[in-house]
Amino acid sequence: MGPVRRGLICAAALAAPLPAWAEVCTQQRPGWDGVPVTALGELLFLLQTPIVLILIIATALAVRFRSEWGGLVVVVGWSLSTFLATGWGSTGDTRALAMSEGCIGNSTLFILFAALVCIGVVLYTAPLKRDKRE
């Protein structure tokens, strides 16, 4: 093994993001147990955040009372929660490091869940068309 290859292997080993070096998981998920988070685990984690729990209750109320304005507020709330929970507003460096370490999973299922809830709320709370016969 030559010195160039040995240097490349050592550089690759030092550049790998490990929890002991990056410490991003202690900032993002303090109670992480070391098991890589799947997309389903990330969905369950994001569904347990306080803003999403409030949105679930608000969605149930908007659907129950068939409120158009309530549906609008809920759809905007789901959009904002998706924006904030998935880190679209940040630079993404710490999120990318946390995903490579495994303490944050892929948030595609959460985005899909929020989109389906928004579509359902819009369709259910839309005004009913009445036939105007004269």
N, C-alpha and C positions, 0 to 999 in steps of 0.2 A: 504494500500500500504506500503510495507516494505521499509527499508532504501536501500536495494540492488537494488530493482526495481527503486526506485526514483533516485538513483545515476546513473543507466544505462540510464534512460530517459534523465536526465540532460546532461550526457556525449554525448549521441547521438545528442541532440539538439545543443550542443556546437561544435560538430565535423562536422555538416552539413555545406557544403560550401555555404555561402551566399555572395552576392555582397558587403555588407558592411564590411565583414571580409576579404574575400580573395582578393578583389580589382584586380582580374586578368582580368576582363572584361574591366576595364579602360585602361589596358595595351594592350590587344589584339584588342579590338574594341571600341575605344573611343566614337564613336557616337551611341552606342547601346541604344535602347529605352526601353529595359526591356522585350520585347516580345521574347519568345524562338524562335530561328532560326531553320527552318526545313532544310531538305536536299536540297530542291529546292531553298530555300533562300541562302544557302551556295554556291550552284552552281552559282547562279546569282551574288553573291558577288565576287566569285573567277574569274568569267568571266570578271569582270570589273577592275581587277588589270592591271596595265600598261604592265607587261611582257606578259600577256595573250592577251591583245589587239594587241601588236606588233606581237605575234605569229599568231594571226588570219589573220593579213595582210600578213605576210610572207607565211602562208599556202596558202592563195589565190593566191599569186604570183607564188609559186612553182607549184601549180596545173594549173594555167593559162598557164605558159610557159612549163609545163610538164618536169621540171628539176629534174633529178635523184639526183644530188648533193644538190639542194635546198630542195628536199624532205627529204634527210638524215639530213640536218641541222635542218629542222623543226621538225622532229621526235625526235631528240636529245633535241631540245628546249622544246618540250611538255613534254618529260620525266623529264627534269630538273625542269620545272615549277610544275609538279605534285609532285615531290620530295620536293620542297621548300614550295609550298602552303599548302600541307597537313601535314607538320611537321614531316615527317618521319626521318629527320636528327636530330631532337632534342630529348631530353629525354622524352618528352611527358607529363611531370607533369603539366605544366601550361596549355597545350592544354586539358588535361583530366579535369582539374578544370574548364576551360572555357566551355567545353562541358557539364559538370554537372550543371553549372550555367545557361546554355542556350544561351550564347552569340555567341557560335560557333556551327554550325550544323555538321552533318555527311557529310564527303566529298566523299562519294562513287559515287554519280552522277558525280562529277567533274572528278574522276578517270576514270569512264566509258566513259565520253565524250572525254577525252583526248586519251584514248585507241582507240575509234572508229575513231577519226580524224587521228591518226597515222596509223591505218590499211587502211583507205581510201587513205591516201597520198601514202603509200607504194604500194598499188595495182594500183593506177592511174598513178603514175610516173614510174612504172616498165617498163623496155625496152620491146618494142613490138617484138614478135617472127615473124620472116619473114621466109617464105618457100624458101629454097635454092634449086631450081630445075635446073638441068643441062641438 
